[in-house]
Amino acid sequence: MALLNVEDYRQEARRLLPRFVFDYLDGGSEDEVAVKENRAAFEQIRLTPRLLNDVSVRDQSVDWFGRRLPTPIVIAPTGLNGLYRKDGDILLARAAARLGIPFALSTASNNSIEQVANASNGDLWFQLYVMNRDFADQLVDRALAASFSHLVLTVDVPMGGKRERDERNNFIMPFHFRPKTIADVLCHPRWLWNVGRHGAPAMANLATATITDPNTQAALLSRKMDASFDWDDLKRLRDRWPRRLLVKGLLHPADAERAVSLGVDAVVVSNHGGRQLDAAPAPIEVLPGFSAVKAPIVVDSGIRRGSDIVKAMSLGASAVMIGRAALFGLATGGEKGVVDVVGLLQVEIDRTLALMGQRTFNSRS
Ligand SMILES: Cc1cc2nc3c(=O)[nH]c(=O)nc-3n(C[C@H](O)[C@H](O)[C@H](O)COP(=O)(O)O)c2cc1C
């Protein structure tokens, strides 16, 4: 089957992955209302073209802190990327480097900070979960030493969302294979070859860390963060990390203003792809409310089309993050699959700009 759009890649990923892996990738929390709303909110936005402009040459590149990105796309931080391909984090980082876009490595990655830095020469961002403040400090220092350019603090996981698909599949940590799961795996020989035969992927950042607290690994595996982390801790993090700092997971403009007043460089308006608070609004819906925030706004959750990215940029975003779209590419075709998915989004952006009568993201008339 020709893979013409992100949904085609999703269907292909569904075919190739064992059920428990696909459900972990694709699912959301509770009734998955936020997952559906994220899509519905994009689909309801209309773009009104302004025509008779010369759009024979288009340029979708954007400025990001004085640097040119070829397209306003960042690969979002996602945990357990080794479930789709061996060394999934490295493959994503290499794909991003080939595309000239940033890749954000999750705290819950299966390749370590150092492995990814050694394997890629692209722009690397590190996403921080704070389970334990000492361990978080170690991670920050390691990301600094490994030349990561941005730190992304995710703040919408004081507790893990209730992922009922994972519970039904018994995909909860520590993971134990049940007969049903073994049958599922045996029905997916390509996955078994690419991933399963290497065993369960490890939380690589923990494996190489010098942490004394044995609860930290369990906390990361079950997404149990330090729920006492607050604005004062953010201030301390700002002091510790000298490069660009982003806060990810805000949905209220007042929180964004406060973060920026503490020296945060940019904000990611996100509901975690509908995987945390199921009653959260769609980020694209609340984005216009962030217009007074004096910092770049990145938006994510639900982006599946180039036109979604044009919509986000029209509503004030400086860039977007893509989570599942990149992972569908990874699951389907490894590094090349990621390059193909982002390439497809770029072609869709280009066509949408032309049909909108827009040469660039700044040339709206
Ligand atoms: C499988 C999966 C794992 C994720 N893991 C993390 C993570 O470790 N850290 C984080 O900040 N966000 C994580 N996210 C959220 C993404 O960074 C991003 O906000 C979300 O995927 C955007 O929505 P989209 O998937 O609809 O593009 C994860 C999302 C998915 C789908």
The ligand as an SDF file (V2000), in Angstrom:
LIG
                    3D

 31 33  0  0  0  0  0  0  0  0999 V2000
    4.4170    7.0040   23.0760 C   0  0  0  0  0  0  0  0  0  0  0  0
    4.5720    8.3890   23.6610 C   0  0  0  0  0  0  0  0  0  0  0  0
    5.4910    8.5850   24.6780 C   0  0  0  0  0  0  0  0  0  0  0  0
    5.6560    9.8770   25.2050 C   0  0  0  0  0  0  0  0  0  0  0  0
    6.6310   10.0790   26.1540 N   0  0  0  0  0  0  0  0  0  0  0  0
    6.8820   11.3520   26.5810 C   0  0  0  0  0  0  0  0  0  0  0  0
    7.9800   11.6040   27.4290 C   0  0  0  0  0  0  0  0  0  0  0  0
    8.7300   10.7160   27.8080 O   0  0  0  0  0  0  0  0  0  0  0  0
    8.1830   12.8940   27.8260 N   0  0  0  0  0  0  0  0  0  0  0  0
    7.3700   13.9330   27.4110 C   0  0  0  0  0  0  0  0  0  0  0  0
    7.5940   15.0810   27.7930 O   0  0  0  0  0  0  0  0  0  0  0  0
    6.3480   13.6920   26.5850 N   0  0  0  0  0  0  0  0  0  0  0  0
    6.0840   12.4520   26.1460 C   0  0  0  0  0  0  0  0  0  0  0  0
    5.0620   12.2320   25.2580 N   0  0  0  0  0  0  0  0  0  0  0  0
    4.2860   13.3820   24.7500 C   0  0  0  0  0  0  0  0  0  0  0  0
    4.9370   13.9770   23.5030 C   0  0  0  0  0  0  0  0  0  0  0  0
    6.1310   14.6530   23.8250 O   0  0  0  0  0  0  0  0  0  0  0  0
    4.0170   14.9980   22.8030 C   0  0  0  0  0  0  0  0  0  0  0  0
    3.6080   15.9720   23.7300 O   0  0  0  0  0  0  0  0  0  0  0  0
    2.7810   14.3320   22.1920 C   0  0  0  0  0  0  0  0  0  0  0  0
    3.1120   13.0940   21.6110 O   0  0  0  0  0  0  0  0  0  0  0  0
    2.1860   15.2530   21.1380 C   0  0  0  0  0  0  0  0  0  0  0  0
    1.0190   14.7190   20.6090 O   0  0  0  0  0  0  0  0  0  0  0  0
    0.9740   13.8650   19.2440 P   0  0  0  0  0  0  0  0  0  0  0  0
    1.4810   12.5170   19.5820 O   0  0  0  0  0  0  0  0  0  0  0  0
   -0.4710   13.8570   18.9060 O   0  0  0  0  0  0  0  0  0  0  0  0
    1.8420   14.5780   18.2270 O   0  0  0  0  0  0  0  0  0  0  0  0
    4.8610   10.9570   24.7340 C   0  0  0  0  0  0  0  0  0  0  0  0
    3.9320   10.7230   23.7190 C   0  0  0  0  0  0  0  0  0  0  0  0
    3.7910    9.4620   23.1750 C   0  0  0  0  0  0  0  0  0  0  0  0
    2.7990    9.2650   22.0580 C   0  0  0  0  0  0  0  0  0  0  0  0
  1  2  1  0
  2  3  1  0
  2 30  2  0
  3  4  2  0
  4  5  1  0
  4 28  1  0
  5  6  2  0
  6  7  1  0
  6 13  1  0
  7  8  2  0
  7  9  1  0
  9 10  1  0
 10 11  2  0
 10 12  1  0
 12 13  2  0
 13 14  1  0
 14 15  1  0
 14 28  1  0
 15 16  1  0
 16 17  1  0
 16 18  1  0
 18 19  1  0
 18 20  1  0
 20 21  1  0
 20 22  1  0
 22 23  1  0
 23 24  1  0
 24 25  2  0
 24 26  1  0
 24 27  1  0
 28 29  2  0
 29 30  1  0
 30 31  1  0
M  END
$$$$
